[in-house]
Amino acid sequence: MRQNIIRQKLQNGEPTLSTHIHSVWPAEIEALGHTGLYDYVEFVAEYGPSDLHDLDNMCRAAELFNMGSMIKIDQSLMPFLAQRGIGAGFGSVLFTDVRSIEEVTECITAALPDHPDHKGLYGVATRRNSYMGYGGSQEYVDSVADTVLAFMIEKKGAVDNLEQILSEERVEMVQWGGADFSMNIGQPRNMSHPDVVAAKKRTFEVAISMGVPPRAEIESADETKEYLDMGVRHFSVGTDITILHNYWKKEGEQIVRAIEGE
């Protein structure tokens, strides 16, 4: 069975570093792998377009560099994309928009094997995680069950029910989602609103106190201190499309000023 890098890091209490990609071009993942610095790559399938071939190819690229992989999926397509992502070889699924333990349980059930020990709905399928076989072996069952299940905490309901959600043993990592939360409470993109600030603080503090690793999304290394001081050890830095936009804007503005100054 192929080693799940993300699970190994979590079990060993080791920190992790990842980044986000919207593009399905495997060369981006190869470029990331060549740095030798990142534990896994997250494909934000919720935002970027893709087909099923892309999922397979992204996982192949990550495996070339012994990197892990995570797929963030839409709530509306949750069972289908969760199972196809696991079948493609993603070692972790990041579920979005959950509001209650019932919704969390639905996500977990969709991702676990259809086996008495796991009580899930993921059955036998010929996909990459069956190594092109028919699947259904004990190794296949163990591989599906080894998937790391992570959850966005980004709705008021999830914050209100945080302790109950974090008590579920298959909630193995959480990610604060300030943009969704602020919109959900009627304060879109108002990250300094007291309710948003309080919910963020509660999410990280409760997760750490209950032993569920929280991950911080950051745009640069300058932001790490705030989270390290809280006890956070898992980070995801930047997004490909934002990195490109920021570079093009900064350098383009400087070149235009230089041209106009001639």
C-alpha positions, 0 to 999 in steps of 0.5 A, a space after each residue: 500500500 502506498 504511504 500516505 504522507 499527510 497521515 504519516 506526518 499527523 501521526 508523528 506529530 510533525 508540522 506540514 507545509 502545503 500550497 494551493 493550486 487552481 490549475 490542473 497542469 501537472 508541471 506546476 506540481 512538478 515545479 513544487 516538487 523540485 523545491 523539496 520543501 512541501 509536504 503536499 499540494 492541495 488542488 482546490 477543485 471547489 474553485 478550479 475547473 477539472 475533469 477526472 483525467 486531471 485528478 489522476 494526472 495531478 496525483 501521479 505528478 505528486 507521487 513522483 516527488 513523494 509528496 502528498 495531495 489533498 483535494 478540496 471539494 464542493 459540498 453540492 458534489 460531495 459524495 461523487 468528488 470525494 470518492 473520485 478524488 480518493 480513487 485518483 490517489 489523493 491522500 486527503 479530502 478537504 470538505 467544505 460548508 459543513 454546519 452540523 455533526 450530521 453533515 460531517 457524518 455524511 462526508 465521513 460516511 461517503 469517504 470510508 470503505 463499505 466494510 463492517 469495520 468502517 461503515 462507509 459507502 465507498 465500495 469496489 471500483 477500478 481506479 488508481 487506488 486499486 492499482 488498476 485491479 478490480 479492488 475490494 482486497 484488504 489492502 484496498 480497504 485499508 488504503 481507502 480508510 487511510 485517507 485523511 479527512 479534513 473539514 473547513 470551519 467556515 459557517 456559523 453552524 460549524 462554529 456553534 457546534 465546534 466541540 461536537 464536530 471535533 469530538 468525531 474521531 475522523 475529523 482529523 484536521 480543520 481549516 478556518 474559512 473567514 471569507 465564507 464565515 463573514 458572508 454567512 453572518 452578513 458581513 462579507 469580507 469584513 475580516 475585522 468584524 468582532 464576530 469574525 475575529 471571535 469565531 477565528 480565535 475560537 476555532 483555533 483555540 478549541 481545535 488545539 485544546 481538543 487535539 485536532 490539528 488546525 491548519 492556517 492559510 497564509 500568503 507569506 512567511 511573515 504571517 506565521 508568527 501569529 499562528 505559531 504563537 497559538 500552537 499551530 504547526 500546519 500551514 498552506 501558503 499562497 495560491 498559484 493564480 494569486 501568486 501570478 497575479 501579484 507578480 504580474 501586477 507588481 512588475 507590470 506597474 514598475 515597468 509602466 512607470 519606467 516607460 512613462 518616465 522616459 
